[in-house]
């Protein structure tokens, strides 16, 4: 286990590179660490914020502690969603590590704790990778406009029903699509149904596209499948080549799909990846690599002078959704109240701050105004805002 690195045990270098220009090299050992006081933190207050995160470890969920270790995700995931009619996992699961995290300022590590080098599930932070890969398709001209309908780009009959034909890329990205159908044996109506009336959405029928925001992993997986059709090859490989390798990430990250999510694209059999860990799968990676993802977002797609994704895509991603103003594009949570249990609303953080959130809880918090990125893994989701507030109060300049 790594100990707290805040006020002590850091390598302090003279004549630092300008903060906005520094990006870490390939591999975690070469990532420069700085004394937090030299980058505007009160070290004691920073240590207190980290201690708070560790003390408020997720139970995921608490009622399982008596029958299984709290970190045994292969048990907790299917039981957590057991009320759903089609809850059985179809993708890989992995036991989680201990509470862990990394805090960056100006790109430098000022604190790290737990097991930041451990490859863990990220759950819905996977959706951030998905929105990024759609952004690459837009940048490359594979998608003319996010306001266009998805169906013409996808050779799959499930996108060509009367209900689904009008659905746009923008609606899928904002989780307002109301996409209706069954994908990889999971029907859209059965995702997070009412606990006291599991078939309510089936009886009510599909929502009108664009009418309401609804967190729904079947629809997220539909976006992943549509993006696969547009790119014509593995989304894992595209992200690896276009984002992870240029950012110097570790080589052991993975984006998994399901055992039954293989499709044929132009004669090739390719696995369509999942948008989270709801039924297993999704992105598995280290806290250090999540910090790289956060730094890319904080700098609007620029990595050491190279624009990996257009700045315009990040501006669009951070534009509030009409029917859910605290949500932008997929997994861009804006710092404002509005989505109970699925948002951030930290009073000490600026309005411009945002986060990527995943079950567990996994969080990548980003404040561009402060050149600040914080990765926090396995914290009680009800304590995320309190941690952010403590972190912001630890900043002295």
SVG drawing of the C-alpha trace seen along z (x, -y; Angstrom):
<svg xmlns="http://www.w3.org/2000/svg" viewBox="-49 -32 65 47">
<polyline fill="none" stroke="black" stroke-width="0.4" points="0.0,0.0 1.2,-3.5 1.1,-6.0 -0.2,-9.6 2.1,-11.7 1.3,-15.3 3.5,-17.2 6.4,-14.7 8.2,-12.1 7.9,-14.0 10.7,-14.9 10.8,-18.6 12.5,-20.0 13.7,-23.4 12.9,-25.5 9.7,-23.6 8.2,-23.4 5.3,-25.8 2.3,-24.1 0.1,-24.3 2.8,-22.8 3.8,-19.8 2.5,-16.4 3.7,-13.2 6.0,-10.9 5.1,-7.3 4.9,-5.2 4.0,-6.2 7.5,-6.2 8.6,-9.2 5.6,-11.3 7.0,-14.3 5.8,-14.8 5.8,-18.2 5.5,-19.4 1.9,-20.4 2.8,-23.6 4.8,-24.7 1.7,-24.4 -0.7,-26.3 -2.0,-23.7 -2.1,-23.7 -0.5,-20.3 -2.3,-19.6 -5.7,-20.4 -4.8,-18.3 -3.9,-15.4 -7.2,-15.8 -9.2,-15.7 -7.4,-12.4 -8.0,-11.0 -11.7,-11.8 -11.8,-9.9 -10.2,-6.9 -12.4,-7.0 -15.5,-7.1 -14.8,-3.9 -17.7,-2.6 -19.5,0.5 -20.8,1.4 -23.3,2.2 -23.3,2.2 -25.6,5.1 -23.2,7.5 -20.4,7.0 -21.6,9.8 -21.6,12.4 -18.7,11.3 -15.8,8.9 -16.9,5.4 -14.4,5.4 -15.8,8.6 -17.3,6.9 -18.0,10.2 -20.6,10.8 -21.8,7.3 -22.4,6.3 -25.1,8.9 -26.7,8.6 -26.8,4.9 -28.9,5.0 -30.7,8.3 -34.1,6.5 -33.8,6.1 -35.5,8.7 -32.3,9.3 -29.6,8.6 -27.2,11.5 -23.6,10.4 -22.4,11.2 -19.1,9.4 -16.0,9.8 -16.0,8.6 -13.1,8.1 -12.8,7.6 -11.9,4.1 -8.9,2.6 -8.6,0.4 -9.6,-3.3 -7.1,-5.0 -6.5,-8.2 -4.2,-10.7 -4.3,-14.5 -2.7,-16.7 -2.1,-20.4 -0.6,-21.9 -0.2,-18.2 2.2,-17.3 1.3,-14.7 0.9,-16.4 -0.7,-13.4 -1.4,-9.8 -2.8,-7.1 -3.9,-3.5 -3.2,-1.4 -3.1,-3.9 -1.2,-1.4 -3.9,1.2 -6.0,2.0 -9.6,1.7 -13.1,1.5 -14.2,-2.1 -17.9,-1.3 -19.6,-4.4 -16.4,-6.4 -16.3,-4.0 -18.9,-6.3 -16.4,-9.1 -14.2,-7.0 -17.3,-6.3 -18.1,-10.0 -14.4,-10.7 -14.4,-8.0 -17.6,-9.5 -15.8,-12.9 -13.0,-11.3 -15.5,-10.2 -16.8,-13.8 -13.3,-15.2 -12.5,-12.7 -15.7,-13.6 -17.2,-10.1 -20.1,-11.8 -21.2,-15.0 -23.2,-16.4 -24.3,-15.2 -27.7,-16.6 -28.0,-14.0 -30.0,-10.8 -27.9,-7.7 -29.8,-5.2 -28.3,-6.0 -24.8,-5.3 -25.7,-1.9 -26.5,1.3 -28.5,2.9 -32.3,3.4 -32.6,2.4 -31.8,-1.2 -34.3,-1.2 -37.6,-0.8 -40.2,-3.5 -39.3,-4.7 -35.5,-4.6 -35.0,-6.1 -35.3,-9.8 -32.9,-9.4 -29.8,-11.6 -26.2,-11.3 -26.7,-14.2 -29.6,-12.4 -27.7,-9.2 -24.7,-11.2 -27.0,-13.1 -29.0,-10.0 -32.2,-11.5 -32.7,-9.2 -35.3,-6.8 -33.8,-4.1 -36.1,-1.1 -35.2,2.5 -33.2,5.4 -29.4,5.4 -27.1,8.3 -30.1,10.0 -30.8,6.9 -34.1,5.0 -34.1,1.2 -37.2,1.4 -35.5,3.7 -32.6,1.4 -33.1,-0.2 -36.9,0.3 -39.0,-0.7 -38.2,1.7 -41.9,2.0 -43.0,2.3 -40.3,3.9 -42.4,4.0 -43.7,0.5 -41.5,-0.8 -42.5,2.1 -46.2,1.4 -45.7,-2.4 -43.7,-1.9 -40.8,-3.9 -40.3,-7.6 -40.3,-10.1 -36.7,-10.8 -35.3,-14.0 -38.2,-14.2 -36.5,-13.1 -33.1,-12.2 -32.7,-8.6 -29.6,-6.7 -29.9,-3.5 -27.0,-1.2 -28.8,0.6 -29.0,-2.8 -25.3,-3.5 -24.4,-0.2 -26.5,-1.1 -24.3,-4.2 -21.1,-2.0 -22.5,0.2 -23.3,-2.8 -19.8,-4.1 -18.3,-0.8 -20.3,-0.8 -19.0,-4.3 -15.4,-3.6 -15.5,-0.1 -13.1,1.4 -12.6,2.0 -13.2,-1.0 -10.7,0.3 -8.0,0.2 -9.0,-3.3 -8.8,-4.7 -5.5,-2.9 -4.0,-4.3 -5.5,-7.8 -5.6,-8.6 -4.0,-6.1 -0.7,-5.6 -0.2,-9.3 -1.0,-10.1 1.7,-7.5 -0.8,-5.2 0.2,-1.8 -0.2,1.0 -2.5,3.1 -5.7,1.1 -8.6,2.9 -12.1,2.0 -14.2,5.1 -17.5,6.0 -19.8,9.0 -19.4,12.6 -22.4,12.2 -21.6,8.7 -19.7,9.8 -21.0,8.4 -19.9,8.6 -18.7,5.3 -17.6,5.5 -17.0,9.2 -14.9,9.0 -16.1,10.3 -15.6,7.5 -16.6,7.3 -18.8,4.3 -17.6,2.9 -19.9,2.0 -20.5,-1.5 -20.0,-0.4 -19.8,2.4 -23.6,2.8 -23.5,6.3 -19.7,6.6 -17.2,5.3 -16.3,1.7 -12.9,0.0 -10.4,1.5 -7.4,-0.7 -5.2,-2.3 -5.9,-5.5 -2.8,-7.0 -4.4,-6.4 -7.7,-8.0 -5.6,-11.0 -4.3,-11.2 -7.9,-11.1 -8.8,-13.9 -5.8,-16.0 -6.8,-15.6 -10.3,-16.9 -9.0,-19.7 -6.9,-20.9 -9.7,-20.4 -8.1,-17.6 -4.6,-19.1 -1.7,-16.9 1.7,-18.5 0.8,-20.7 -1.0,-18.0 -4.8,-18.3 -5.8,-14.6 -9.5,-15.6 -10.8,-18.9 -11.4,-21.7 -14.8,-22.1 -15.8,-18.6 -15.1,-19.4 -17.0,-22.6 -20.0,-20.6 -19.5,-17.9 -19.8,-20.6 -22.9,-22.2 -25.9,-21.5 -28.6,-19.2 -32.0,-21.0 -33.9,-18.4 -31.0,-17.7 -28.9,-20.9 -26.3,-19.1 -25.4,-16.7 -23.5,-17.3 -22.4,-14.6 -22.1,-11.1 -20.5,-11.1 -19.7,-14.8 -21.3,-15.8 -21.4,-19.5 -21.0,-21.1 -24.6,-22.0 -27.5,-20.2 -30.2,-18.4 -29.7,-14.6 -30.2,-13.1 -27.5,-10.5 -25.9,-10.9 -24.3,-14.3 -21.9,-16.6 -22.9,-19.8 -19.9,-21.0 -20.5,-24.4 -16.8,-25.2 -16.0,-24.4 -16.5,-26.8 -19.5,-26.4 -17.0,-25.5 -15.8,-22.3 -17.0,-19.0 -16.5,-15.3 -16.6,-11.8 -18.5,-9.4 -18.7,-5.7 -20.3,-3.3 -18.2,-2.1 -17.7,-5.1 -15.1,-6.1 -14.6,-9.8 -12.4,-12.0 -13.0,-15.6 -11.7,-18.5 -11.5,-22.2 -9.9,-23.9 -9.9,-27.2 -7.5,-25.7 -5.5,-23.4 -6.7,-20.7 -7.5,-17.0 -8.5,-14.6 -9.0,-10.8 -10.8,-9.2 -11.7,-5.5 -14.0,-3.5 -15.4,-6.4 -19.0,-6.5 -20.9,-8.3 -22.8,-10.3 -19.5,-11.8 -18.2,-12.9 -19.3,-16.5 -17.9,-16.7 -14.5,-15.5 -14.5,-18.0 -15.3,-20.8 -12.5,-19.8 -10.1,-19.6 -11.0,-23.1 -10.6,-24.5 -7.1,-23.0 -6.1,-25.3 -4.5,-28.5 -3.8,-30.0"/>
</svg>
